Amino acid sequence: MPDLLDNSLPNPLQNSEGNRNKSCYPWTNERPSYNPLEIRKAYDRLTQKFHSRHNMAFNALKRAMDYHLYAQKTTRKPSLISINLIQGKLLFLKHFRVLRFPFFIIFMGLFHSFLIGCNELSTPNKTSRPSTGITFTDDAGRIITLNAPAKRIVAGSSFSLELLMAINHPPVLRPDVPDHKIHPTSAKFIPSLSIEHGAGPDLETIAMADSDLIILHINFLPFAENISKALNIPVALLEIRSVESVLHHLELLGRITGKTKTAAVQIATLEARITKVISKDPMPKLSVLPLFGTPEAFYGYRKTSYLGSMIDILGMQNLTANKAAFGRMHSISPLNLELIVGSNPEVILIVPHGPPQAVLNYLSSHPAWSKLDAVQTGRVHILDEVLFSSNPGPRAPEALTKLKELLNPSSP
């Protein structure tokens, strides 16, 4: 195999001034510039640092890279896993210090070599069929293009899991969350994916799942491009912002998966159920304060939130509907205890992030809390965090029904 290395290339982990290149970090907003030859240079630096301790792993990965570099100069079929996975893995492993574990490196190196060895034996003689491309825009405004309907989807959020299950398209991976957040219960048997707020999803698990689309919450926008490049898999960022957006996302997922008819049936059913809830027993307009948080930090749900849209649908007055958004989190607005007491709402709805009693104890510690109209009339309600916050989706009619019961003046 020809040696395609160019030792004169600069190190990709440093810029021209010798400083560390921030674009190599997956948690930044900057897009890293991946180049196979530059990655080889990074490998050389890593081997110098770790010496013979990881020779077996580095040799295996070196063979993998040699093949990819050679394939770029010839007409040979590329590996099952793109060079992007190898490139991204190096940068992720280095910066997350996974290189301290020799067995992990050896395993992944041999895994890549195995894929390449198997692929060299494959024959590209299969007749190609024309595919119908699908292009859509995710909730972060990013344009996503699929060569064909997505068959193997990674559901990186609880709501995307529920939506996919609703159109009878179970994902290959679901988020690793407590059992009470998994719906329907049959989804508990789907393999789980670990997702950290500060580090994103586990790339190794996704790579092994052979998926063709990854769905993550929009909060993972800083990771999306790096994940897509590292795994060579499209990443769609989605978020449920209202009851209406549940219907929109059902339609979108139906189009993505090629199950438009199934999605249309679900949409029609949900619309009918929601209309029935709204039209039954109209109620007088009440002032409502919807809260989310812990004793350390409180936020109000704006009109651009799932719960906020339900309050609006039921004809109630949301006291935090037009408050300033909390940075990029457009669905909530920061509040303090003085603002809560000063609003004097008729009804207080609390979605606790933690033990509900701890939240109530903190609120009741304010001297004026007991004088609020909602407190005196017993209209302070703790809402189910799963139904009203973390899992917005096909159970919107159930959530609306429960909320209407709580807001009914005749109900304590």
Number of C-alpha atoms within 10 A of each C-alpha: 7 8 8 11 14 11 12 8 11 15 21 22 19 15 13 10 7 10 9 14 15 16 19 22 20 24 20 14 15 15 18 19 11 19 13 18 19 21 21 22 21 19 19 15 14 16 16 9 10 13 11 11 12 18 15 17 21 23 16 21 23 19 17 23 22 18 21 21 21 16 14 12 9 10 8 14 15 18 19 12 18 16 24 20 20 23 22 24 18 21 22 21 13 15 13 13 10 13 17 14 10 14 13 12 22 18 14 18 21 19 16 22 22 14 14 22 15 11 17 14 8 10 8 10 6 6 6 7 6 8 10 10 11 16 14 15 14 18 16 14 11 13 11 15 14 17 12 16 19 18 16 18 24 26 25 26 23 22 27 27 26 26 28 21 17 20 22 13 21 21 24 18 24 27 23 18 15 8 10 10 19 20 19 12 10 10 18 17 9 13 14 18 22 16 18 11 8 9 13 20 19 13 19 13 14 19 15 9 15 16 19 18 23 22 22 26 20 20 16 18 20 17 23 25 20 27 24 18 21 25 24 19 21 18 24 25 22 23 22 24 19 21 24 15 16 23 22 14 22 25 21 18 20 23 18 22 19 17 18 17 13 16 25 16 11 19 21 11 12 19 15 11 16 18 11 13 17 18 9 9 9 12 15 10 13 19 18 24 25 25 25 22 18 19 17 8 13 20 22 31 30 24 23 18 22 26 29 28 21 24 25 13 13 21 15 17 17 24 21 24 24 14 17 14 19 14 10 9 12 16 23 27 21 19 18 12 17 11 10 21 17 11 14 20 23 21 24 22 23 25 25 22 15 12 10 16 11 13 22 16 11 13 17 13 11 12 9 14 19 14 11 20 16 21 18 12 12 14 22 20 18 17 21 14 17 16 19 22 18 15 23 26 29 22 18 25 21 15 19 23 16 16 19 21 12 19 25 16 16 8 10 12
